[in-house]
Amino acid sequence: MKILYSPASPYSAKVRIAAKFAGLDVEAVLTDTNAAPAELITNNPLGKIPTLITDEGQAIFDSRAIMQFVDRSGGKRIYPRNAAKRTEAEVMEALCDGICDCLLAIMYERRFRPAEIVHQEWIDKQWTKATRALDYLEANLPRITKAPNGGHFAAAAMIGYLNLRFAGQWERGRPKIKRWSAKFAASFPELDAMLPKA
């Protein structure tokens, strides 16, 4: 199997972490979406990463669909069997992915528009959503156990992206998130090594 990915992508980090934890043998293939490589476009008409390609050649996208595939296919489940606990994990994943959506909207606005037409009100709106969600997360962090789940992986990937692109802009007033991130790194160093990188 292959995961087409970008090292800076929090969604790529989340699925690679999940696949490793689940014990799947997956090759990580560095992919530049701007170049629209044939392997990506052929397998995902949206041209987005991550995209997982199974041994049988089936393409699976987006990151949440990949997470569900990993849960069904791996040696270790990445979502709890208990329905209520599974819902909690899935909602945590949705929250963290949503924060990443806001952060990426900010990055794209700054990166792809000329400075004179950057829409600051749009950036401010996305940042307000992200910080409101971070405040919610500060008060509702999932406990780190020996059996982490998809919600944990999404949270770790999102915090990793914050540290990569927004260092010094989000930490104030959120000491629990910082401690949680450090505990995740100490508990799962092999997973922490897959967090977003430049």
WOPESUL-V984314 format. One record per pair of residues at least 6 apart in sequence whose C-alpha atoms are under 8 Angstrom apart, sorted by the first residue. I is the first residue (numbers start at 1). J is the second residue. D is the distance in whole Angstrom. If there is no record, write none. Layout:
BEGIN
I/J/D
I/J/D
END
This chain:
BEGIN
1/25/7
1/26/5
1/27/6
1/52/7
1/53/6
1/54/5
1/55/5
2/26/5
2/27/5
2/28/6
2/29/7
2/52/6
2/53/5
2/54/7
3/16/8
3/26/7
3/27/6
3/28/5
3/29/6
3/50/6
3/51/6
3/52/4
3/53/6
4/28/6
4/29/5
4/30/6
4/31/6
4/40/7
4/49/6
4/50/5
4/51/5
4/52/6
5/12/5
5/28/7
5/29/6
5/30/5
5/31/5
5/49/5
5/50/5
5/51/7
6/12/6
6/30/6
6/31/6
6/32/7
6/49/7
6/50/8
7/13/7
7/30/7
7/195/8
7/196/6
7/197/5
7/198/7
8/161/7
8/164/8
8/196/4
8/197/5
8/198/5
9/161/7
9/196/6
10/100/7
10/154/8
10/157/5
10/158/6
10/160/7
10/161/6
10/195/7
10/196/6
11/49/8
11/50/7
11/63/6
11/97/7
11/154/8
11/157/7
12/49/7
12/50/5
12/63/7
13/157/6
13/194/6
13/195/5
13/196/6
14/63/8
14/150/8
14/153/5
14/154/5
14/156/8
14/157/5
14/195/8
15/50/8
15/63/6
15/66/7
15/67/6
16/28/8
16/194/7
17/153/7
17/191/5
17/194/6
18/67/7
18/70/7
18/78/7
18/150/7
18/153/7
19/25/8
19/26/7
19/70/6
19/74/7
20/26/8
20/191/7
21/76/7
21/78/8
21/191/7
22/70/7
22/71/7
22/74/5
22/75/5
22/76/5
22/77/6
22/78/7
23/74/6
23/75/6
23/76/7
24/70/8
24/73/8
24/74/6
24/75/7
31/37/8
31/40/8
31/49/8
33/40/8
33/47/6
33/48/7
33/49/7
36/47/7
40/47/6
40/48/8
40/51/7
41/47/5
43/51/8
43/53/8
43/59/6
44/51/7
44/59/7
44/60/8
44/61/7
48/62/8
49/61/8
49/62/7
50/61/7
50/62/7
50/63/6
51/59/7
51/60/6
51/61/5
51/62/7
51/63/8
51/66/8
52/59/6
52/60/5
52/61/7
52/66/7
53/59/5
53/60/6
54/60/8
60/66/6
67/78/8
67/150/7
70/77/8
70/78/8
71/77/5
71/78/5
71/79/7
77/149/8
78/148/7
78/149/5
78/150/6
79/86/6
79/89/7
79/90/8
79/149/5
79/150/6
80/86/5
80/89/8
80/149/7
88/151/8
89/149/7
89/150/6
89/151/4
89/152/8
90/150/7
90/151/6
91/151/7
92/151/5
92/152/8
92/154/8
92/155/7
93/150/6
93/151/4
93/152/8
93/153/8
93/154/5
93/155/7
95/133/7
96/151/8
96/154/6
96/155/6
96/158/6
97/154/7
97/158/7
98/130/8
99/129/7
99/130/5
99/133/7
99/134/8
99/158/7
100/130/8
100/158/6
100/161/8
102/126/5
102/127/7
102/129/7
102/130/6
103/126/7
103/127/7
103/130/7
105/123/8
105/126/7
106/122/8
106/123/5
106/126/7
106/127/8
109/118/6
109/119/7
109/123/7
110/118/6
131/170/7
134/174/8
135/174/7
137/177/8
138/174/6
138/175/8
138/176/6
138/177/6
141/176/8
141/177/7
141/180/8
142/151/8
142/152/7
144/152/8
144/180/8
144/183/8
144/184/7
156/181/6
156/184/7
156/192/8
156/195/7
157/195/6
157/196/7
159/181/7
160/195/6
160/196/6
161/195/8
161/196/6
161/197/8
162/170/8
164/196/7
164/197/7
164/198/7
171/178/7
184/192/7
185/191/8
185/192/5
END
